[in-house]
Amino acid sequence: MEEVSAKKTRKKKKRSLRDSGTDLSLRILALLIAIISWFVLSITQYPTVTRTVTGVHVDFNMEGSKAQEKGLDALNYKDLTVDVEISGMNYEIGNYNDNDLTATVDLDEVTKEGTYNLNINVKSTHTTDRCTVLSVTPETIEVSFDRITTKTLDIVTEAPLITAEEGYTLKESRVTPSQITVEGPENELENISRAAARITKSQKISDDTVINTGDIVFYDADDNKLDNSKFTIKDSTSFDVEFVVYKKKTVDLNVDITGAPDGFDTSSVPIKLSEDSISVITSNLEDDVSETVNIGSIPLSQINLSRVFNFDIPLASNEINLSGTESVAVTFDSSGYSTKNFTITADRIKVLDRPVGLDTSLETQKLASVTLYGPSDVISSLKDDDVYAMVSLSDISKTGSYTREVTVYLPSYDNVWCYGTNEVQIVISEIKTAEDDDSSAAEEEDE
């Protein structure tokens, strides 16, 4: 009985395995039939389909193009995507997305500088698929081409709100580094006339000041601002702008009168300067706001009220004359002044500083036609007896005959002077002794 039962159990297991295998085969068969049915339906019921694929990236590549051979670069290209309408067999394109299509820019027309509307070409990434491109949106893209080159420019300062405090002036500004190299389209670089380091902050300064900026602006020859986005600064992008401050001051001008006798009032000479003072600026910020400068000297004996003396204005090396006048003319106001000639006799010629141990003899008996200038009321009242002369012999130590210039003076007046040169003859000799006198007398008797 047990043996019969075991045989029945083995028969049931075999039957179960056979049924399971049959079920799996049926499932696989059903799947194949479904696929074949879909394929048959796709071919028979829907042989071709049309669909739109959005967001297809456009690849811009200049490798191997004529534009690259010509040394051109694309200036304004920006990445974009297109929407593509395609048609084809449903089983081939039915599941297409943006990764199944490639879009490129057609560069065949680009042979020289300029702006082009270039076609966008689209195709399937699957070379065996029968995919037809019906439309591309947008169909074209505008791209400008030019040669990229460089240009070196000096940098100027643009800082309209940087001003000097009262009593100072902005002398100049210096930018460091002083030059920049700019890269950009050749045609655009030609438009750049100047580059400026711009500072927009407002500040009053009274000392040399350095301000840093990275703001560079470009201008054409008509001072129109250019588009910075077209250019690339190749070197430094940080610039130090040094503002140099000078101090303003007034320089009063005067002239010295030389050769005047003791007691003479030089301020009585009616001097007129074409410029009494000038405005200057100086780099020495410690200077006073005003000073007096002597532009030269005039001998009193050369002033006849009609002469004109010219002097250059002397300034320190760190000063700049703002007046525009480099020289001063010195003239004399003759209003209320007159002239007259006088005679000085020997008794009114004083000899000073006679050499010790020697005899001094004045050979000139008088000085005629001595010309004096002074206020008219004084000149009209003068007499010869009011006029004196003196001569110094301090430089004479040996015997001989000498010509010396005298100084004319008026003891009672401090505002009358002598014009011109007056000279006297002086003889210096040994002092005669009593023996010399006896010898001379004896010689005379013998004769």
Secondary structure as GFF3:
##gff-version 3
##sequence-region A 1 447
A	DSSP	alpha_helix	2	44	.	.	.	ID=ss1
A	DSSP	beta_strand	49	59	.	.	.	ID=ss2
A	DSSP	alpha_helix	66	69	.	.	.	ID=ss3
A	DSSP	beta_strand	73	74	.	.	.	ID=ss4
A	DSSP	beta_strand	81	88	.	.	.	ID=ss5
A	DSSP	alpha_helix	90	93	.	.	.	ID=ss6
A	DSSP	three_ten_helix	98	100	.	.	.	ID=ss7
A	DSSP	beta_strand	101	105	.	.	.	ID=ss8
A	DSSP	beta_strand	114	124	.	.	.	ID=ss9
A	DSSP	beta_strand	131	137	.	.	.	ID=ss10
A	DSSP	beta_strand	140	146	.	.	.	ID=ss11
A	DSSP	beta_strand	148	158	.	.	.	ID=ss12
A	DSSP	beta_strand	162	164	.	.	.	ID=ss13
A	DSSP	beta_strand	168	176	.	.	.	ID=ss14
A	DSSP	beta_strand	179	185	.	.	.	ID=ss15
A	DSSP	alpha_helix	186	189	.	.	.	ID=ss16
A	DSSP	beta_strand	194	198	.	.	.	ID=ss17
A	DSSP	beta_strand	203	205	.	.	.	ID=ss18
A	DSSP	beta_strand	209	213	.	.	.	ID=ss19
A	DSSP	beta_strand	216	219	.	.	.	ID=ss20
A	DSSP	three_ten_helix	228	230	.	.	.	ID=ss21
A	DSSP	beta_strand	232	233	.	.	.	ID=ss22
A	DSSP	beta_strand	239	258	.	.	.	ID=ss23
A	DSSP	three_ten_helix	266	268	.	.	.	ID=ss24
A	DSSP	beta_strand	271	273	.	.	.	ID=ss25
A	DSSP	beta_strand	277	282	.	.	.	ID=ss26
A	DSSP	beta_strand	290	299	.	.	.	ID=ss27
A	DSSP	three_ten_helix	300	302	.	.	.	ID=ss28
A	DSSP	beta_strand	309	312	.	.	.	ID=ss29
A	DSSP	beta_strand	319	321	.	.	.	ID=ss30
A	DSSP	beta_strand	327	332	.	.	.	ID=ss31
A	DSSP	beta_strand	337	345	.	.	.	ID=ss32
A	DSSP	three_ten_helix	346	348	.	.	.	ID=ss33
A	DSSP	beta_strand	349	352	.	.	.	ID=ss34
A	DSSP	beta_strand	358	362	.	.	.	ID=ss35
A	DSSP	beta_strand	366	375	.	.	.	ID=ss36
A	DSSP	alpha_helix	376	381	.	.	.	ID=ss37
A	DSSP	three_ten_helix	384	386	.	.	.	ID=ss38
A	DSSP	beta_strand	388	392	.	.	.	ID=ss39
A	DSSP	beta_strand	400	405	.	.	.	ID=ss40
A	DSSP	beta_strand	407	409	.	.	.	ID=ss41
A	DSSP	beta_strand	417	419	.	.	.	ID=ss42
A	DSSP	beta_strand	423	430	.	.	.	ID=ss43
A	DSSP	alpha_helix	434	446	.	.	.	ID=ss44
###
